């Protein structure tokens, strides 16, 4: 099932107070997490390769439905605890322009690559409250031992000239943003 989440501008959502700043900040989530980590920040690569995007990912990137894209899925960790599940979708054209950068990224943060490149610009941030039936919820929780009732997420496109890529960031259960 390719369930379509209800993404909206953050001003429309009634965001939980503890997560509001995390969801709406237009800076680097990597930098935010690094500052807030109780232990050490790291990135755990879960998947890197070609796959079919979700329908709403294709639509947002203005790509044909079902066309393969380069996908990178990671956990952003505080010590051994996964705090954020991030899923990046990169259309072929964008991947070809940035191929060397993606091939050498490994367990490093994509945020470092994006926010250190002055030619990249970030599009608008959208937020969603993901439910268990949402495809992104299922992806984000497949490595968790206990599944929450819902997860908050944000997404935005980044652009290198006219070539875009999509970054989804799903906030896993954490003391950092629990109410």
C-alpha positions, 0 to 999 in steps of 0.5 A: 500500500502506498498510502499518501500522508497529509503534508501541510505547511507547519503553520497549518498544523497544531504542532506539539510544543516540544517538537515545534522548533525541531519541525519548523527550523530551516537549518541543519537537523544534524547541527541541532541534534549534535548540540542536543545529544547526551552522548555522541551524534552519529549516522547509521546507514540503513539503505543506499540504492535505487528503488521506487519512491512513494507516489507523493515523493514522485509528485513533489519532485515532479517525476513520473510515478514509479520511476526509480530514484536513488534512495538513502535511508539512515538513522540519526543517533544519540549514542546507540539510540535512533532519534530520527529516521531520514529518507532521501529520494534523489531523481536520476538527473540530480543523482548524476549531477551529484554522484561523486558526493553520494558515493562517498557519503557513507555514514556521514550526514547528508546535512553536512553535504547540503548545508555546506554547499552554497549553491544548494537552496532549500524549499518550503518545509512541510509537516505531517503527523504519520499514522501506523497505516502511512508508508513512511510510518512503516518504514520509520518504525521497522527497526523499532522494538515498540511502535508508537501511535503516531510520529511527526515528520517534516520534509523539504526539497533541496535544489542544485540549480534546477535539480531537486532532491527530497529529504524526509525526516521522521522524529522517532520517540525521544525524551528530546521532544516528548511532551 
